[in-house]
């Protein structure tokens, strides 16, 4: 177990501290919603058990519909608009934290790549990763 991962972006009013455990999963998501949220071709989230994550500071929440009517709540900085973390009805015991918020080039790489039906053809990973055309089966 590491000592933990900390969001060190002091410019953000919202900070998310995932400091008591390694992530259960690191996932690259190519769905259209993650592309829109990040302004890039995919998003990468680290998923921690809820009890291992502590957020501090004000946030705004954007709620969107997920699969089969489930909700996903994205918590973002009210000043700069950066999405820092999210929680979803699909996995209520976990919090997803945007890996880029940690600003750690040594953060563990994704172990799964999901929603590859929406993946840009030129995106490839140089390490072993599990591939899923849709979301990971529950």
C-alpha positions in Angstrom: 0.0 0.0 0.0 1.3 3.5 -0.8 1.1 6.4 1.6 -1.7 7.7 -0.6 -2.4 10.0 -3.5 -3.2 13.7 -3.0 -4.6 16.3 -5.3 -1.9 18.9 -5.1 -3.4 21.5 -7.4 -3.5 24.5 -5.0 -5.4 26.6 -7.5 -8.5 24.4 -7.0 -10.8 25.4 -4.2 -12.0 21.8 -4.2 -9.5 19.2 -3.2 -10.0 15.4 -3.1 -7.7 13.4 -0.9 -7.5 9.7 -1.5 -5.0 9.1 1.1 -5.6 5.8 2.8 -5.2 3.2 0.1 -4.2 2.4 -3.4 -7.0 2.6 -6.0 -9.0 -0.5 -6.6 -8.9 0.3 -10.3 -7.6 2.8 -12.8 -9.8 3.0 -15.9 -9.5 4.8 -19.2 -13.0 5.6 -20.5 -13.7 6.5 -24.1 -17.4 7.1 -23.8 -18.8 10.3 -25.4 -19.6 11.8 -21.9 -16.0 11.4 -20.7 -14.8 12.9 -24.0 -17.1 15.9 -23.5 -16.3 16.2 -19.7 -12.5 16.2 -20.3 -12.4 18.0 -23.7 -10.1 15.2 -24.8 -10.4 11.8 -26.4 -10.8 9.9 -23.2 -10.9 10.3 -19.4 -8.9 8.4 -16.8 -10.3 7.8 -13.4 -8.9 6.1 -10.3 -11.6 4.3 -8.2 -11.2 4.2 -4.5 -13.5 2.8 -1.8 -15.7 5.6 -0.6 -14.2 5.5 2.9 -10.7 6.1 1.6 -11.6 9.4 0.0 -12.1 12.8 1.6 -13.0 16.0 -0.2 -12.6 19.4 1.1 -13.7 22.8 -0.2 -16.8 23.9 -2.1 -18.0 22.1 -5.2 -20.7 22.3 -7.8 -22.4 19.1 -8.8 -23.5 18.1 -12.3 -25.9 15.1 -12.3 -26.3 13.2 -15.5 -28.1 10.1 -16.5 -26.0 6.9 -16.9 -26.9 3.5 -18.2 -30.3 2.1 -17.4 -31.5 5.3 -15.6 -28.7 5.3 -13.0 -27.2 8.6 -12.1 -23.7 9.9 -12.1 -22.7 12.9 -10.0 -19.7 14.9 -11.1 -18.2 17.2 -8.5 -16.3 20.1 -10.0 -14.4 23.2 -8.8 -16.8 26.2 -8.8 -14.0 28.6 -9.8 -12.2 26.8 -12.6 -14.7 24.1 -13.6 -12.3 21.2 -13.2 -14.0 17.9 -12.6 -12.2 16.5 -9.6 -14.3 13.4 -8.6 -17.5 11.6 -9.1 -19.8 9.0 -7.7 -22.3 6.8 -9.5 -25.3 4.7 -8.7 -23.7 1.8 -10.5 -20.9 1.5 -7.8 -22.2 3.3 -4.7 -19.3 2.1 -2.6 -16.6 3.8 -4.8 -15.6 7.3 -5.7 -13.9 8.0 -9.0 -11.1 10.6 -8.9 -9.8 12.2 -12.1 -6.2 11.0 -12.4 -5.0 14.3 -13.8 -6.1 16.1 -10.6 -3.3 14.3 -8.8 -0.6 15.8 -11.0 1.5 12.7 -10.4 3.4 11.3 -13.5 4.1 8.1 -11.5 0.4 7.4 -10.9 -0.5 3.8 -11.8 -1.6 3.4 -15.4 -5.0 2.2 -16.5 -5.7 -1.5 -16.1 -9.0 -1.3 -18.0 -10.1 0.5 -21.2 -13.9 0.8 -21.4 -16.4 2.1 -24.0 -13.9 1.3 -26.8 -16.7 1.4 -29.3 -16.2 5.2 -29.0 -12.4 5.1 -28.9 -10.5 7.2 -31.4 -8.7 4.7 -33.8 -5.3 6.3 -33.1 -5.4 5.8 -29.3 -3.3 2.9 -28.1 -1.7 1.9 -24.8 1.8 0.7 -24.5 1.1 -1.6 -21.6 -1.3 -4.5 -21.0 -4.8 -3.4 -20.4 -8.2 -5.2 -20.4 -10.4 -4.0 -23.3 -14.2 -3.6 -23.2 -16.4 -2.4 -26.1 -18.9 -1.1 -23.5 -18.6 -0.5 -19.8 -17.2 -3.2 -17.7 -19.7 -6.0 -17.0 -21.1 -5.8 -13.5 
